[in-house]
Amino acid sequence: MAKSIMFQGTGSDVGKSLIVAGLCRAYHRRGLKVLPFKPQNMSNNAAVTADGGEIGRAQWLQALACGVSPTVHMNPVLLKPQSDKGAQVVVHGKVRGQYMARDYQGAKANLLTPVMESFDQLKQEADLILVEGAGSPAEVNLRQNDIANMGFATKAGCPVILIGDIDRGGVIASIVGTEKLLAPEDHRMIAGFLINKFRGDISLFDDGLKITEQESGWRSFGVVPFLPAVAMLPAEDAVSLSRPPDRLSGHIHIAVPMLSRISNFDDFDPLKMEQDVFLDMVPPGRPIPAAADLIILPGTKSTIADLLFLRAQGWDIDIMSHYRQGGRVMGICGGYQMLGRTLSDPAGIEGTATTIKGLGLLDVTTTITGDKRLDQITGRYAPLNMTVRGYEMHMGETNGTDCARPLLNLPHGPDGAISPDGRVTGCYLHGLFAEDDFRTAFLAQFQDRSAKTINYDHAVQDVLNQLADHLEKHLDLDAILSIAR
């Protein structure tokens, strides 16, 4: 029966996912059978598991760090936001339904059972389970029926380490404030804290650490300096896209508009790693450069709403200008659907039943359906006759004249479309740029490449090892392991 430790944060984006991933790799290297677990995740960056479900991308990365295949039990409840007030709810890898935020608060009472079923399943398979919380336990207004933080910790008897983010400021107040807000039954689950993302001379925080320990009554497990290399790892949610890019130059300029419900944007991580590529994630309010070599429309959790968002930004004008000047456009999943002539949602799957005009760059039409396709898949990229690998995760069927020129040939049939002039393409397959040989040949279409391509899988493994080394150096991993129960 596995022991467990839970890592909660003083807020969102404090680095919980990467701390857990690094510890997964560190304890795995010590010879322990380690598994990750997150009771409830909220993210539109998802991964397809071998058992035919979907989980948050962070748990996929953590499973990779453990050297195991991800399963739906590692993230039994996944919320995929479709609007500011509503989300699709995925339980054990399958869509349970759509909920508005207020309705979901009541529905959570019925979700603790599947959460505990998954946790109990993992306990039979591991020596150590590293659990990641969501948001913050200081959100005490959401404590009733909680399954993401203290509701789970108290039910499972799982000790908690609190993570504070010093990079955003106010870390002492965030930790001490959390301690003041917790109810007694939650307070006793906290074993201590650690501080993440420190920049500069750590010794300058010695007094701050003593004050935090004194005022909170909790012990410190260490201070983790900022590690730039982790920017190369897949991110859990779109908060990471608001940060400045690591590189502002590159011979091959690829622009990706940041849609309001952008999903699976880790599709572009392998491109970001290439030294001769400038991956330009274009934020709202900035035009898409017409001179880019390629514009890629990404996946989205709400295709119709994001097509309207794209037009509100004026990006449709930018895309047409780019195309008229001889540029290339590609769409992946929801981005592919936007490139067609019309997009219909007759059953109101995404909201209100409607049909709207697409960008019209591909002679195809899409109908959104309630059936969701989830599959890991290997196929061929037709223009280059090369192997690609990835996963399908979409609700919708696309048909039309340009589908007679498929972009991909997959085991279940052709996928995607190519315009008559070959400059506009689209498909449903996520993750295809992770295949090194394909990515190299794909980028060579734009210009001769002076930079040697990276081995993407090796690069991810290397960063996970760097992260584990970093945590071994700056945290007391023996002390952390000693509190597991």
Legacy VTK file of the C-alpha trace (Angstrom):
# vtk DataFile Version 3.0
C-alpha trace
ASCII
DATASET POLYDATA
POINTS 485 float
0.000 0.000 0.000
1.555 3.268 -1.149
2.356 6.202 1.071
1.386 9.656 -0.157
2.232 13.354 0.123
0.113 16.205 -1.234
1.442 19.513 -2.580
-0.946 22.431 -2.392
-0.251 26.054 -3.301
-0.899 29.469 -1.861
-2.473 30.231 -5.251
-2.618 29.149 -8.872
0.546 29.046 -11.002
2.933 28.802 -8.026
4.690 25.864 -9.695
2.900 22.887 -8.124
2.858 20.834 -11.317
6.574 21.183 -11.994
7.587 20.664 -8.362
5.620 17.399 -8.375
7.114 16.402 -11.750
10.635 17.051 -10.476
10.016 15.090 -7.267
8.475 12.259 -9.288
11.719 11.976 -11.245
13.928 12.402 -8.151
12.212 9.652 -6.123
11.921 7.445 -9.222
15.708 7.667 -9.595
16.011 6.545 -5.980
14.348 3.289 -6.948
10.816 3.958 -5.704
7.693 3.128 -7.736
6.195 6.620 -7.861
2.843 7.656 -9.355
1.299 11.129 -9.731
-2.253 12.031 -8.779
-4.382 15.152 -9.098
-7.969 14.746 -7.851
-9.319 17.687 -9.870
-7.608 19.622 -12.603
-8.816 22.636 -14.572
-7.044 22.867 -17.905
-7.669 22.875 -21.635
-4.237 21.317 -22.130
-5.080 17.634 -22.049
-3.503 14.346 -23.084
-4.990 11.091 -24.337
-4.096 8.011 -22.298
-3.497 4.486 -23.535
-6.705 3.414 -21.796
-8.723 5.714 -24.053
-9.449 8.689 -21.813
-8.143 12.193 -21.280
-6.279 13.758 -18.374
-4.515 17.047 -17.712
-1.232 17.475 -19.578
0.566 18.062 -16.246
-0.268 14.539 -15.075
0.938 13.169 -18.419
4.275 14.920 -17.799
4.431 13.686 -14.209
3.794 10.111 -15.374
6.637 10.545 -17.864
8.850 11.673 -14.976
7.905 8.483 -13.108
8.728 6.309 -16.112
5.182 4.963 -16.378
2.301 5.213 -18.842
-0.365 7.750 -17.852
-3.848 6.492 -16.962
-7.166 8.200 -16.308
-6.810 7.392 -12.601
-3.975 9.929 -12.305
-6.500 12.751 -12.890
-10.019 11.425 -12.284
-11.775 14.802 -12.618
-10.797 17.245 -15.361
-12.562 20.564 -15.930
-12.172 22.079 -19.398
-13.356 25.728 -19.388
-15.676 26.644 -22.266
-16.576 30.125 -21.026
-15.893 32.392 -18.071
-18.661 30.642 -16.116
-18.892 27.134 -17.525
-16.808 24.051 -18.222
-16.944 20.577 -19.669
-16.540 18.010 -16.879
-14.516 14.870 -17.627
-14.664 11.988 -15.109
-12.367 8.970 -15.434
-11.360 10.228 -18.867
-14.867 10.555 -20.342
-17.141 13.579 -20.716
-19.731 13.687 -17.921
-21.438 16.876 -19.129
-21.297 20.659 -19.179
-21.757 22.622 -15.963
-22.022 26.258 -15.049
-19.730 27.200 -12.167
-22.495 27.473 -9.565
-24.058 24.150 -10.587
-20.683 22.428 -10.415
-20.214 23.446 -6.782
-23.216 21.305 -5.921
-22.199 18.481 -8.246
-18.811 18.081 -6.540
-20.433 16.187 -3.669
-20.907 13.250 -6.045
-17.361 13.345 -7.396
-15.428 12.451 -4.253
-16.364 8.800 -4.792
-14.713 8.461 -8.234
-11.752 10.478 -6.940
-11.211 8.057 -4.065
-11.751 5.052 -6.354
-8.876 6.255 -8.534
-6.659 7.042 -5.557
-7.292 3.593 -4.067
-6.463 2.029 -7.439
-3.100 3.817 -7.585
-2.292 2.892 -3.981
-2.241 -0.764 -5.017
0.366 -0.059 -7.703
2.982 2.202 -6.080
5.382 2.809 -3.224
4.746 6.551 -3.220
1.984 8.763 -4.617
2.713 12.451 -5.091
-0.559 14.365 -5.104
-1.042 17.810 -6.610
-3.708 20.184 -5.377
-5.519 22.831 -7.410
-5.761 26.544 -6.775
-5.364 27.154 -3.045
-6.746 25.797 0.239
-7.046 29.445 1.327
-10.152 29.682 -0.891
-12.163 28.696 2.176
-15.393 29.886 0.559
-15.110 26.794 -1.673
-14.270 24.371 1.139
-17.685 22.681 1.239
-17.669 19.574 -0.975
-14.042 20.280 -1.901
-12.284 17.465 -3.767
-9.209 19.345 -4.995
-7.373 20.324 -1.811
-8.225 19.839 1.865
-11.421 17.926 1.120
-9.304 15.229 -0.480
-6.392 15.497 1.994
-8.606 14.977 5.048
-10.551 12.136 3.433
-7.371 10.346 2.311
-5.334 11.164 5.428
-2.689 12.653 3.162
-0.111 15.071 4.680
0.276 18.381 2.850
3.228 20.593 1.947
2.281 24.141 1.008
4.076 25.818 -1.930
4.550 29.586 -2.022
5.717 31.600 -5.047
8.219 34.303 -4.111
8.487 35.547 -7.709
5.058 37.196 -7.561
5.789 38.899 -4.232
4.093 38.657 -0.852
5.172 35.084 -0.194
5.369 35.511 3.593
1.854 36.931 3.707
0.512 34.213 1.417
1.841 31.402 3.605
1.015 33.004 6.959
-2.378 34.127 5.636
-3.186 30.581 4.549
-2.325 29.325 8.038
-4.704 31.869 9.619
-7.615 30.890 7.374
-7.556 27.106 7.660
-10.043 25.268 9.843
-8.478 23.111 12.601
-9.092 19.807 10.786
-7.369 21.215 7.694
-4.587 22.941 9.601
-3.345 19.717 11.128
-2.830 18.187 7.678
-0.078 20.720 6.858
3.408 19.348 7.520
5.333 22.383 6.302
6.020 24.594 3.315
8.516 25.247 0.563
9.168 28.399 -1.416
9.491 28.340 -5.191
10.965 30.543 -7.985
13.540 32.484 -5.964
15.761 34.823 -8.011
19.049 36.189 -6.676
20.990 35.528 -3.455
19.002 33.053 -1.346
20.874 34.105 1.803
19.060 37.449 1.615
15.873 35.549 2.475
17.253 33.866 5.599
15.386 36.253 7.895
12.250 35.965 5.772
12.347 32.198 6.131
12.670 32.428 9.916
9.758 34.875 10.091
7.591 32.611 7.934
8.342 29.585 10.132
7.739 31.573 13.314
4.467 33.176 12.202
2.982 30.090 10.560
4.258 27.496 13.006
5.244 25.296 10.044
8.688 24.046 9.120
10.435 24.899 5.870
11.513 22.133 3.487
13.629 24.536 1.444
13.764 27.371 -1.073
13.869 26.512 -4.789
15.691 28.981 -7.076
14.133 29.866 -10.416
15.138 27.338 -13.091
14.797 28.772 -16.641
15.032 25.337 -18.288
11.553 24.337 -17.080
10.047 26.715 -19.662
10.792 23.938 -22.153
8.372 21.537 -20.424
4.678 21.333 -21.380
2.650 23.883 -19.423
-0.566 23.027 -17.605
-2.627 26.053 -18.576
-2.639 29.227 -20.645
-1.291 31.400 -17.809
2.183 30.512 -19.080
1.396 32.105 -22.452
1.217 35.571 -20.867
4.946 35.486 -20.129
7.466 37.002 -22.576
8.949 34.507 -25.066
12.417 33.171 -24.368
13.605 34.085 -27.851
12.538 36.962 -30.102
14.376 35.918 -33.241
14.666 32.970 -35.593
14.937 32.472 -39.329
11.537 30.754 -39.522
8.716 32.935 -38.151
5.636 30.972 -37.044
2.733 32.995 -35.616
0.039 31.446 -33.395
-2.875 33.654 -32.248
-3.698 33.165 -28.570
-7.413 32.393 -28.701
-9.460 33.022 -25.570
-10.041 29.270 -25.020
-6.824 28.020 -26.595
-6.245 24.331 -25.918
-3.454 21.813 -26.380
-0.984 24.597 -27.133
1.814 22.227 -26.118
1.485 21.165 -29.770
3.976 23.972 -30.397
6.546 23.163 -27.697
8.815 21.215 -30.089
8.833 24.208 -32.453
9.691 26.524 -29.556
12.796 24.455 -28.806
14.206 24.812 -32.331
16.887 27.507 -32.402
16.055 28.674 -35.940
12.332 29.067 -35.197
10.698 32.167 -33.742
7.448 30.885 -32.253
5.357 34.043 -32.000
2.413 33.502 -29.645
0.353 36.554 -30.612
-1.657 37.959 -27.675
-5.016 39.692 -27.989
-4.627 43.309 -29.040
-1.643 42.704 -31.338
-1.924 42.085 -35.088
-0.757 38.792 -36.567
2.310 39.651 -38.670
1.475 39.285 -42.356
5.168 38.617 -43.055
5.244 35.458 -40.912
6.314 32.330 -42.777
3.373 30.404 -41.352
0.262 31.160 -39.294
-1.085 28.226 -37.278
-4.577 28.419 -35.815
-4.465 26.320 -32.640
-6.972 24.096 -30.934
-9.706 25.629 -28.809
-12.277 24.363 -26.318
-14.962 26.646 -27.828
-14.494 26.843 -31.581
-17.469 29.063 -32.437
-16.849 31.481 -29.574
-13.168 31.689 -30.448
-13.890 32.259 -34.139
-15.957 35.260 -33.047
-13.108 36.268 -30.723
-10.647 35.983 -33.631
-12.785 38.305 -35.730
-13.190 40.762 -32.846
-9.396 41.017 -32.697
-9.221 41.723 -36.425
-7.119 38.616 -36.871
-9.298 37.405 -39.754
-8.114 40.461 -41.723
-4.491 39.724 -40.778
-4.831 36.099 -41.881
-6.353 37.046 -45.243
-3.623 39.665 -45.808
-0.966 37.075 -45.017
-2.563 34.610 -47.432
-2.925 37.169 -50.244
0.787 37.943 -49.935
1.636 34.302 -50.574
1.756 33.134 -46.971
0.796 29.754 -45.592
-1.909 28.964 -43.054
-2.418 25.789 -41.043
-5.177 24.811 -38.618
-5.095 22.124 -35.940
-8.350 20.710 -34.569
-10.536 23.745 -33.747
-8.232 25.898 -35.868
-8.854 23.510 -38.779
-12.604 23.854 -38.298
-12.319 27.663 -38.432
-10.624 27.530 -41.847
-13.714 26.089 -43.536
-16.750 27.747 -45.097
-19.213 27.132 -42.262
-19.207 25.838 -38.716
-22.468 24.432 -37.298
-23.492 23.457 -33.790
-27.087 22.246 -34.294
-27.364 20.631 -30.851
-25.829 23.544 -28.940
-22.881 21.430 -27.741
-20.767 24.549 -27.211
-23.650 26.760 -26.095
-26.418 28.101 -28.310
-27.370 26.151 -31.434
-26.039 28.144 -34.375
-24.261 28.140 -37.728
-21.633 30.742 -38.587
-19.350 31.469 -41.498
-15.767 30.283 -41.275
-12.712 31.952 -42.778
-13.371 30.256 -46.098
-9.771 29.325 -46.832
-10.675 25.640 -47.141
-13.678 24.287 -49.035
-14.960 22.241 -46.090
-17.804 22.459 -43.582
-17.856 21.266 -39.958
-20.706 20.055 -37.784
-20.049 19.824 -34.049
-21.387 16.589 -32.595
-21.703 15.202 -29.091
-19.417 12.240 -29.715
-15.819 12.881 -28.672
-12.988 11.095 -30.463
-10.051 10.186 -28.197
-7.230 8.163 -29.677
-3.443 7.845 -29.732
-2.503 7.365 -33.341
0.286 6.921 -35.902
-0.157 7.863 -39.537
1.417 9.471 -42.602
1.728 13.150 -43.508
0.618 13.073 -47.135
2.589 15.991 -48.674
5.925 14.572 -47.480
4.878 10.906 -47.135
6.347 10.858 -43.622
5.360 9.188 -40.369
3.612 11.334 -37.776
2.391 10.428 -34.313
-0.044 12.200 -32.058
-3.531 12.044 -30.652
-7.063 12.978 -31.640
-9.300 14.825 -29.180
-12.246 16.499 -30.858
-16.005 16.767 -31.178
-17.000 17.374 -34.783
-17.078 16.068 -38.329
-15.510 17.925 -41.254
-16.319 17.236 -44.908
-15.966 18.963 -48.255
-14.193 19.180 -51.603
-10.751 19.903 -50.109
-10.974 16.745 -47.980
-10.307 14.885 -51.235
-6.737 16.117 -50.698
-6.197 14.861 -47.112
-3.289 16.185 -45.084
-2.923 12.893 -43.202
-3.577 9.245 -43.841
-4.517 7.570 -40.566
-5.444 3.942 -39.794
-9.145 4.813 -39.641
-9.000 6.805 -42.905
-7.918 10.163 -44.341
-7.873 13.242 -42.110
-7.666 16.924 -42.871
-7.635 18.944 -46.059
-5.323 20.844 -48.404
-6.358 23.839 -50.505
-5.898 23.614 -54.300
-2.813 25.867 -54.162
-1.347 23.877 -51.245
-0.910 26.943 -49.029
-3.757 26.228 -46.586
-3.910 22.982 -44.649
-5.706 21.593 -41.629
-6.113 18.403 -39.619
-7.372 17.047 -36.312
-4.111 15.456 -35.126
-2.481 17.029 -32.062
1.181 16.505 -31.227
2.475 15.876 -34.736
5.437 18.289 -34.342
6.922 16.077 -31.623
8.092 13.624 -34.315
11.684 14.758 -35.001
12.126 13.628 -38.613
8.775 15.070 -39.638
9.399 18.384 -37.867
12.799 18.716 -39.552
11.367 18.113 -43.020
8.325 20.311 -42.355
10.464 23.299 -41.354
12.820 22.774 -44.299
9.904 23.729 -46.587
10.263 27.329 -45.472
14.021 27.745 -45.965
17.306 25.895 -45.769
17.940 25.089 -42.139
21.261 26.019 -40.583
20.369 24.730 -37.119
20.428 21.041 -36.297
17.076 19.757 -35.142
16.655 18.716 -31.536
15.575 15.318 -30.276
12.390 16.494 -28.586
11.737 13.475 -26.353
15.372 13.460 -25.233
15.214 17.199 -24.528
12.147 16.767 -22.288
13.820 13.921 -20.403
16.953 16.038 -19.983
14.989 18.938 -18.475
13.180 16.558 -16.103
16.571 15.309 -14.924
17.813 18.883 -14.515
14.711 19.670 -12.460
15.212 16.606 -10.272
18.868 17.555 -9.699
17.759 21.089 -8.844
15.248 19.890 -6.234
17.739 17.391 -4.763
20.106 20.310 -4.199
17.682 22.826 -2.733
15.029 20.777 -0.899
15.341 18.272 1.926
14.014 15.270 0.017
14.690 12.879 2.897
12.620 15.042 5.231
9.830 15.290 2.665
9.783 11.523 2.230
9.723 11.008 5.993
6.301 12.700 6.358
4.621 10.453 3.763
1.923 8.187 5.132
LINES 1 486
485 0 1 2 3 4 5 6 7 8 9 10 11 12 13 14 15 16 17 18 19 20 21 22 23 24 25 26 27 28 29 30 31 32 33 34 35 36 37 38 39 40 41 42 43 44 45 46 47 48 49 50 51 52 53 54 55 56 57 58 59 60 61 62 63 64 65 66 67 68 69 70 71 72 73 74 75 76 77 78 79 80 81 82 83 84 85 86 87 88 89 90 91 92 93 94 95 96 97 98 99 100 101 102 103 104 105 106 107 108 109 110 111 112 113 114 115 116 117 118 119 120 121 122 123 124 125 126 127 128 129 130 131 132 133 134 135 136 137 138 139 140 141 142 143 144 145 146 147 148 149 150 151 152 153 154 155 156 157 158 159 160 161 162 163 164 165 166 167 168 169 170 171 172 173 174 175 176 177 178 179 180 181 182 183 184 185 186 187 188 189 190 191 192 193 194 195 196 197 198 199 200 201 202 203 204 205 206 207 208 209 210 211 212 213 214 215 216 217 218 219 220 221 222 223 224 225 226 227 228 229 230 231 232 233 234 235 236 237 238 239 240 241 242 243 244 245 246 247 248 249 250 251 252 253 254 255 256 257 258 259 260 261 262 263 264 265 266 267 268 269 270 271 272 273 274 275 276 277 278 279 280 281 282 283 284 285 286 287 288 289 290 291 292 293 294 295 296 297 298 299 300 301 302 303 304 305 306 307 308 309 310 311 312 313 314 315 316 317 318 319 320 321 322 323 324 325 326 327 328 329 330 331 332 333 334 335 336 337 338 339 340 341 342 343 344 345 346 347 348 349 350 351 352 353 354 355 356 357 358 359 360 361 362 363 364 365 366 367 368 369 370 371 372 373 374 375 376 377 378 379 380 381 382 383 384 385 386 387 388 389 390 391 392 393 394 395 396 397 398 399 400 401 402 403 404 405 406 407 408 409 410 411 412 413 414 415 416 417 418 419 420 421 422 423 424 425 426 427 428 429 430 431 432 433 434 435 436 437 438 439 440 441 442 443 444 445 446 447 448 449 450 451 452 453 454 455 456 457 458 459 460 461 462 463 464 465 466 467 468 469 470 471 472 473 474 475 476 477 478 479 480 481 482 483 484
